[in-house]
Amino acid sequence: MSKEREPGNDSKNNAIPADTVESPVRAEAGAERSGTGEPPGQLIPGKRLKWGWIAALVLCILALAGYALLSRSGKAQSGAEKKGGGAVARSMPVTAVPAKKGDIGVYLAGLGSVTPNNTVTVRSRVDGQLMEVLFLEGQIVRSGQLLARIDPRPFEAQLAQVEGQLARDQALLKNAELDLARYRTLLQQDSIASQQIDTQEALVRQYEGTVKADQGQVESARLQLAYSRIIAPIGGRVGLRLVDAGNMIHATDPNGLIVITQMQPVTVIFSIPEDSLPGLQARMKGGKKIPVEAWDREGKRKIATGYLFTVDNQIDPTTGTVKLKAIFENSGNELFPSQFVNARLLMDVVRETVVVPAAAIQRSTRGIFVYVVKPDKTAEMRAVTLGPAQGDDQSIQAGVAPGELIVVDGADRLRDGAKVELQTPGGNGPKK
């Protein structure tokens, strides 16, 4: 027989906590969440694992990309360093010449043109037909040389005519003088009146005047005949012929026959700044001839050497310059009329100064410098103070000593301290 449960114990033993008792509603909701894969209040382990793999994959991709980028930049930097190191280590080929001591002239330079001392346009002095031309175009002629002939026959006929008239009047004069002598004898014998003597004396004087007039006409006719021979008034170079033989020419023709230009000597007229005039005047007071050189248009070739002749009497206010005239012998016809030249007037000479080629001078924002090759075959950038220049030579007042090697070619690739390899001037091989 089973025992009956006590009411108190039954209730005690059978009591279930409220939070452990699941209501039908909560159980149903939990079942729904379980169907969706989401436990109540948190992610299920499968879902969590999926998002973890995705995050890990993204981090790996970022890490690989960063590594690749760093590796590439590191290689580029290493290559650049190697390249730069090779450039520093590699010797640069240059050409260098030693600085030397010498004399440099101080010049005043100006633009000028060759001006002949004399230029003559030869024209006919009489009218007539040009019969003969006796010169060649471009020929050098001397003063008094026969150049052309005009038909002389009209002038010869005129001369003969006036000479005949002169002879007739001279005969009349002689007859009048004889009559005067007879009348004076008769007057002494008191055979004629003194009035007749006076009349005869007046007639003699009249014939004397007529003879003088005739003599003038004869000289004029002879001069016209002489003008039919055209001669050179000066010596020089003949230009192009302006009139051919056979043409009628006139004394009033504007162009003339030819133009003769004196070639020896010639002058060069050039200008210098007015600020240089006081020093030039002081130099002229010494009484010595001041040398003047004529150079070509590019200033690379000296054409001739002359001396200063004179200075103009006024300064051009529009340009602030004064004109100078120099004389050149031009024995070889080096200078040509109206030729453009660069005139250089020697003002002074700097003795025993350091001279380097002008091509060695370098300029930058830091100033004027040259590259000096040291004994260890490295280039040193050295600042210099320039003096006067003469042609392709440049004097150095400070910064370079005589005998030091100065880079004249290849300086554009150098830097201070760079290794250099000396090349033979004018060649491609290294200097031994």
Sequence and secondary structure as in RCSB ss.txt:
>XXXX:A:sequence
MSKEREPGNDSKNNAIPADTVESPVRAEAGAERSGTGEPPGQLIPGKRLKWGWIAALVLCILALAGYALLSRSGK
AQSGAEKKGGGAVARSMPVTAVPAKKGDIGVYLAGLGSVTPNNTVTVRSRVDGQLMEVLFLEGQIVRSGQLLARI
DPRPFEAQLAQVEGQLARDQALLKNAELDLARYRTLLQQDSIASQQIDTQEALVRQYEGTVKADQGQVESARLQL
AYSRIIAPIGGRVGLRLVDAGNMIHATDPNGLIVITQMQPVTVIFSIPEDSLPGLQARMKGGKKIPVEAWDREGK
RKIATGYLFTVDNQIDPTTGTVKLKAIFENSGNELFPSQFVNARLLMDVVRETVVVPAAAIQRSTRGIFVYVVKP
DKTAEMRAVTLGPAQGDDQSIQAGVAPGELIVVDGADRLRDGAKVELQTPGGNGPKK
>XXXX:A:secstr
      HHHHHHHT   TTTS  HHHHHHHHHHHHHT  TTS  HHHHHHHHHHHHHHHHHHHHHHHHHHHHHHH
HHHHHHHHHHHHHHS EEEEEEE EEEEEEEEEEEEEEEEES EEEE  SS EEEEEE   TT EE TT EEEEE
  HHHHHHHHHHHHHHHHHHHHHHHHHHHHHHHHHHHHTT S HHHHHHHHHHHHHHHHHHHHHHHHHHHHHHHH
HHTEEE SS EEE    S TT EE TT SS SEEEE  SSEEEEEEEEGGGHHHHHHHHTT S  EEEEE TTS 
SEEEEEEEEEEEEEEETTTTEEEEEEEE  TT  S TT EEEEEEEEEEEEEEEEEEGGG EEETTEEEEEEE T
TSBEEEEE EEEEEETTEEEEEES  TT EEEEESGGG  TT BEEEE TTSSSB  
